[in-house]
C-alpha cells in the first residue's frame, strides 16, 4: 500500500484571504515504511511574507524571491502524489491550501476522500493529551532535535514516523509473507499464511529416571502425593 505523508508552509492561515503556499514536502511510504522517495519545493507566493509567518518557518521574502510560482510544479507534484492516500497533520489546513493553489491554476482539486488526518487519529487514540507534532514525537520517542523551525520536508519526515506509531508501530509489517489483510478497513498489515503444526515434546526414559532420582532426594515432596 502506497501512501504520501506531506506538510506545507504558508504565508498565513487562510487561502481565501490571500495567503499562499510557500513550501511543500512529501514523503513516500509503502506498507508504512519510508522508501526514501521525497518531493520538496519552495514557491514564490507573489506577496510579502508576514513577519509572524516568517518567525514560524524562517522563509523570508529574500529567500523566496528567486523561487518559482506554484503552478510551474503542478504536474511534477501530481505525478509524485499519484492516486495515493495523503496523510497530513490537521489535514484540512494543508488540503485547503493545496486545493486552493490548484484551483487558482484552473486545475481539479484533490478529492477529500484521499485525506488521512493524523490530528484526528491522535485525538481518537489519545483523548485529553497534547496532539501537536512536537508532543506526539515526545510521546513516541521520535528524535526532533533538528526541528528548530517548522520545515515542510522535515515535518513530513517526522510525521511519517508518528503516523506509523499511531497506526500500530513497526510491528504491523512483521510477517512471513506478503498476503495483505485488512483490519478495521484502515490498516493494512501483513498476515502470515503458513502455520506450522504444533510440536510435541516428551521426556525420554533416561530423563524420567534422572527426575525420579532427584525427587527421591527431597523431603516430603509434593510430587506423587494424593490430594487430601
ZINOR-V70422 format. One record per pair of residues at least 24 apart in sequence whose C-alpha atoms are under 8 Angstrom apart, sorted by the first residue. I is the first residue (numbers start at 1). J is the second residue. Records with the same first field share a line. If there is no record, write none. Layout:
# ZINOR-V70422
I->J ; J
This chain:
# ZINOR-V70422
1->29 ; 30 ; 31 ; 32 ; 188
2->28 ; 29 ; 30 ; 31 ; 32 ; 84 ; 85
3->28 ; 29 ; 30 ; 32 ; 84 ; 85 ; 86 ; 87
4->28 ; 29 ; 81 ; 84 ; 85 ; 86 ; 87
5->29 ; 86 ; 87 ; 88 ; 156 ; 157 ; 159 ; 160
6->86 ; 87 ; 88 ; 152 ; 153 ; 156
7->88 ; 89 ; 94 ; 152 ; 153 ; 155 ; 156
8->94 ; 151 ; 152
9->57 ; 150 ; 151 ; 152
10->53
11->45 ; 49 ; 50 ; 53 ; 54
12->50 ; 53
13->93
14->97
15->96 ; 97 ; 100
16->100
20->45 ; 97 ; 101
21->45 ; 70 ; 97 ; 98 ; 101
22->64 ; 70
23->152
24->152 ; 153
25->152 ; 153 ; 154 ; 155 ; 156
26->152 ; 153 ; 156
27->153 ; 156 ; 157 ; 160
29->160
31->173 ; 188 ; 189
32->164 ; 170 ; 173
34->160
39->77 ; 80
40->152 ; 153
42->67 ; 68
43->67 ; 68 ; 69 ; 70
44->68 ; 69 ; 70
45->69 ; 70
56->149 ; 150
57->149 ; 150 ; 151
58->149 ; 150
70->101
71->101 ; 102 ; 105
74->102
84->114
85->114 ; 115 ; 116
86->114 ; 115 ; 116
87->115 ; 116 ; 117 ; 118
88->115 ; 116 ; 117 ; 118 ; 156 ; 159
89->117 ; 118 ; 119 ; 133 ; 159
90->117 ; 118 ; 119 ; 120
91->115 ; 116 ; 117 ; 118 ; 119
92->117
118->163 ; 166
121->166
122->166
125->166
133->158 ; 159
136->162
137->162
140->165
